[in-house]
Amino acid sequence: MHPPARLAWTIWGLGSLVYLAAFFQRVAPAVMTEQLMAEFALGGAALGNLSAFYFYAYVAMQIPTGLLADRWGPRRLLALGTAVASIGGALFALASSFELAAAGRLLVGASVGVGFVSMLKLSSHWIAPNRFALVSGLLLMMGLIGAVFAGVPLRLAVDAYGWRGVMAGFAVLTALLAVALWVFLRDDPSERGYASHFHGVGEKVSHGHTPILASLAEVLSYRNIWLMMLVPLGFSGAVLTFAGLWGVPWLRQVHGLDAKAAAAITSTMLVAWGIGGPLLGNWSTRLGRRKPLYFGTGVVALLGWAAVVWLPLPLPVLVIVLAITGFVSGNIIIGFAWAKESVPLRLMGTASGVANMGPLMGGMFLQPAVGWMLDRHWTGAMAGGARLYDAAAWTSGFALLAATVAASLLLLKPARESFCRQTA
């Protein structure tokens, strides 16, 4: 007998808090740009790099996490990663220099980098296979809840207690989560006396002895895995770059909004992204095909970014366009299910790790790239120790977002349809 729904979703929900914490840390700098620029005397490119240190480490951890999830199981990875994240968060909060702050971001990114892939592995054991695309989308939604907390609520907390105090407090909460994961989480329902959903039988997590490099080489022999890694680079990277760092200062400097209103708008985009993920993933499963919905929503995302960058949209229309663009950018969840179906199930963790590099690589490249473009067009204006950029500079920077989304669409064309069926 499979585990009761209440137990399965409780286990899943506890594990998903790691991804919530990861997303909070991922986008927190967006509402602290002025404070960070003034605190560490940073320009746009340097601030982009400080934020992107999270992505550098996160991306580097994806393949090792996938391999370790297949061999060790997700419980140890999630608990240990969360414990290290609390240390990195504390280091960032207490940093006295750019180098220490960057080291804290690097440590956080490396440690929470185990979250998404480990949760996909955990889901394959606790949740029925026909709900995998839905569960992947719900996991993104949990992450986006963390991102929403890193919007207006974080800005209010920073105004009240300072960015250092708030980030230190979050590091303490992260440490408590690590303890809860170690005590309550289990890799497989068989550890609680139930049948596993993995392969439809009650087997435990496989701790197989396939050589690590051989597993990775086998996964990389599938063309779809390369494409499912590269395609989200634009769709996800644009959202993470805009809503995760540069959207708030753009809305303040170009549209004249205060910090709370700007954070609310970027949070709206993230909420739409979180809603779009599970819906689009589930719709593609119902359709029985992955490619048409992925490509169609990608076209809408490209049109949305083009409108944001080059059209003089009134603020209410801009908010609607950003929400729609965020929603359709949830199409990356289709890619996770597609990647899983493109390899034998025993390689799911490794394949998921490779595929999950793409969305974060987008933020890793685009956040500092937009900052570099802003610095190139900086006129020398400053306020409160932070640089101010004019509308032309922002247009040049955000043009990179639209260009990367267009490249993602082109890369999607040669992908092979899986028809929502698992490779034998």
N, C-alpha and C positions, 0 to 999 in steps of 0.2 A: 504494500500500500504506500502510495506517495504521501509526503508530508501534508498535513492540513494547511489550507491556504493561510490561516492566521500565522502559523509558525514560519512558513516559507517567506511570507512578506515581511515578517518581523526581522528575520535574519537578513533579508535583502535590504530592508530599510536601515538597519544598523550599519551595514557595510557601506551603503550609499552616502552616509554622512561624511565619509572620507572625501568623496567627490564634491560634496557641498563645501567642505573646508578648502579643498583644492581650488575651486572656482572663486571663492571669497578672496583667497590670497592672489589669485591670478589677476583679478580686475581691481583690487583695492587701490593701486596707485592712481587710478583714474580720478578719484576725488581728492587726491592729495598732491596733485602735480605742482601747485604753487608752493606748498610747504616743502616738498622734496627739492624743488629747484632752488629755493632760498636757503634751505638747511645745508645742502651740499654744493651750492654754487654751480648748478648744472645748466647746460643748454639743452636744446631739443634732442639732439642726437645722443647726448649722454643720459638724459632722462629715459629715452627709448631703450638704451642699453641696460640701464638699471632695472627697468621693468622686464626686459627680455632675458635677463639672467635666469629668471624663473623658467622661461621656455627653453633656453639652452640645455639646462639640466633635465628638464621634463622630457624633451625629445630624445636625449641620449639614453634615458632610462627605459624607453618603450620596448625595444627588442630584448634587453635583459629581463624586463618584467614579464614579457610574454613567455620567454623560455623558462623562467623560474616558476611562473604560475602553472605551467604544464607539469613541472617536475616536483615542486614543493607544495603547491596548493595556495589559495589566496589568503587564508587566515594569518599565517605568519607574515606574509608580505604587507598586508593591510595594517596589522598591529605595529610592526616594526617601523614601517614607513611613516605612520602617524606620529609615533614617538619621536622620530628624527625631525619631522616637520615642526613639532613644538619647539625643539631646540633652535632650528633655523629661524622660526618666527620670533623667538626671544632675541636672537642675535641681531636681526633686522631692527627690532624695536629699540635696542640699546646701542646701536651702531654710532660711533663717534666720527666715522669717515665714510666716504663713498665706497672704499674697498671693503669695509666690514659690512655695510648695507648690501653690497653686491654679493658678498659671501653668504649672507643670510638668505637672500632671494635664491641663490644657487642651491643652497641646502634644502630650502622649502620645495623648490621645483623638482629636485632629484627624488625627494622622499614621497611627496604626494603623487609623483609620476607613476606610482604603482597602482593608483586607485582605479582608474577606468578599466584597464585590462584585467586586473584582478576581479573586479566586479562582473565583467562579462563572463569570466571563468566561473565565478560563484553562481551567477544566474543560470548557466548551462546545467548546473547540478540541482538547483532548488526550484527552478521555474520551467514549465513545459516548453519544449522546443518551438511550438507554433506561436509562442508569445515573445520570441527572442527580439524581433525588431521593435515590438512595443516596449519591452523592458529596457532595451538600449535607449529608446527615446525618453522613457521615464527617468533613466539615469542622467541623461542630459538635463532634464527638467530639474532634478535635484541639484545639479550643479548650478543651474541658472537661479535657483532659489538662493544659493550662496552668493551669486553675483548681485542679486537684488539687495541682499543685506549689505553688500559692499557699495551700494549706491547711496540713496538718501539716508538710511539709518546710519551708515558709517560716517557720512558727512556730518550729520548731527552730533554723533559721538565725538568726532574729531574736533568740532567746534567747541564742545563742552569739556573734553578731557585731554585734547592734544593727540596727535597721531601716534606718538610713542606709547602713551598709556593704553590706548585702544588696542594697538597691535600686541602689546605685552599681555593684555587680558585675553586676547584670542589665542595666544600661545598656551596659556594655562588651560583653556577649554580644550584645545587640541590634545594636550597631555592626558586629560581625563578621558577623552574619546579613545585614545590608544589603550588605556586600561580596560575599558568596556569591551573593546574588540577582542582583546586577548581572553577575557573571561567568558564571553557569551557566544562569539562567532564560531561556526563549525563549517568545515569545507564541504561536507557532503551529508545529505539526509541520513545515510546509513549510520552516521555517528550518533544519531538520535533514534535509531531503530526503524527508519522508514526507507522505502525504495527511492533510489536516485532517478532523476530525469535524464542523467547523462547516459546516452545510448539506450535509454528506456529500461535500464536494469539497475539493480541496487549495488553498483560497484563503487568503491571508494575512489578518491582522487588518485589518478595514475601518477606514480612516481617512477616512470619508466626510465630506462637507461640509454635511450637513444642519444648519441653524442650531440652536444649542443650545436656545434657548427653544422652537423649533418641535418638537424631539424631546421636550422635557419636557411641552409642552402636549398632544402626541399621546398620550403615556403616561398622563397624568392624565385623558384623556377616557374611559378604561376604568374602569368602576365597580369591578371586582374589584381593581384596583391600590390604590384607596383603602381597600377593606376588608382586603386582605392587609397593608396597612400598620398599620391600627388594631387588628385582631384580636389580633396577638401582644403588644400593649401589656400586656395583663393576664397572659397565660400566661407570657411570658418575664420581664416586669417583676417579677412576684411572686418568681420563682426568683432573679433577680439581686439583688433587695432583701433577701431572706432569706439566701441562701447567700453573696451578695456583700458584705454589710455587717452586717446586724443579727442574723443567726441566732446567731453566736458569742456576743455579749454576752447575748442572751436565754437561751441554754442555760446560761451561767455564772450569771446573776443569778437566774433563775427555777428552774432545775433543779440548780443547785449543781455543775456540771461544771467541770473544769479546762480551760485554754485548748486543750490538745492534743486532749482528748476531744471538745470542742465543735467544733473545726476538723475532726476526723475525721467527725463526723456531717454537717456541712454539705458536706464533700467527697463523702460518700456520695450525697447528693442530686444533686450536680453530675455524678457518675459516672453515676447513673441517667438524668439528663437527656441526657448524651452518648450513652448506649446507646439511649435511646428515639428520638433523632433519626433515625439511619439506618434503624432497624427500621420505624418508623412511616411514614417516607417511602417505603421499599420496599414495605411492605404496601399503601399506598394505590395505588401503581403496579400492583401485582398485582391489586388489587380493580378497577382501571379507573375509579375515582371518588375524588375528593379530599374531598368534603364529609362523607360519613357518618363516616369515621374521625376527621376533624378535630373534628367536633362531639361525637362520643361520648367521645373522650379528654378533651375540654374539660369535659364534665360530671363525669368522674372527678376532674379537677384541682380543680374547684370543691368537690366533696365532701371532697377531701383537705385543702384549705386551711381549710374550715369546721371539720373535726375538729381540726386543729392549733390553731386560734385559740380554739375554744370548748369543746372536750372535755378533761377531765383525764386525758390518756392516760398510761399507764405508759411509762417511757423506752423499753423494747424495742419496744412498739407504736408509739410516736412515730417511732422510726427507720424502721420498716417503712412507715408512712404517708408520711413524707417521701420515702422512696425511690420509692414508687409515684407520688406526686404529681410528683416530678422526672421520672420515666420518661414519664408521659403528657404532661407539658409539652413534651417533645420534639416534639409535634405541630406546632410552628411550622415545622418543616422541610417539612411538607406545603404550607404556605403559600408557601414560596419556589418550589417546583415549580409550584404553582398560578398564582402571579403570572407566571412565565416563560411558561406556556402561554396566558395571557390576553392577550398582546400579540404582534405580529409579532416574529420572532426577532432582527431587526436592532435592536430596541429593548430587548433583554434586559438589557443593562448598566444602562440608565436605570431600567427597571422594577424590577430587583433592588435598585438603590440606594434607590428610594422605599420598596419593601417592607421593606428592612432598617432603615428608620428606626423602625418600630414596636417591635421587641423592645428597642431601646436607649432609646426614649422612655419605656418602662415603668420602667426603672431610673432614668432622668433625673428623672421626676416622683415616683416612689414612695420612693426613698431619702431625699431631704430631707423628703418629706411624713410618713413614719414618724418621722423624727427630730423634726419639729415637733410631732407628736402626743405623742411621749414627753416633750418639754420642757413641754408644757401640763400633763401629769400628774406632773411631777417633784416630789418631796416635799422636795428639798434635800439628800438623802443623797449622799455622795461617798466615794471611796476612791482613794488614790494620785493625786489630781488629776483623776480621771474620774468622771462622774456615774453614779449607781446609780438604776435605775428599778424600781418594784414590779410585781407581776403584772398589776394592773389597767391600768397604763400600757402595758405590752406588749400586752395584749389590745386596747386602743383603737388602738394603732398598727398591729397586724397585721390588724385588721378591714378596713383599707384594701386589703390584698392580696386578700381574698376578694371584696370589692365590685368591684374592678377586673377580676377573673377573670369574675365574673358579667356585667359589661358586655361583655366580649369575646365571651362566648357569644351575647348578643343581637345583636351586630354581625355574627356569622357567618351568621345566618339568611338575609339577602338576597343572599348571594354566589352567583354563577352557577357551576354545575358545568362543569368543562372536559373531563371524561371522559378526562383524561390525554392530550389531543391538543393539538398546537401550533396556535395561531391563525395563519391564513395571512397 
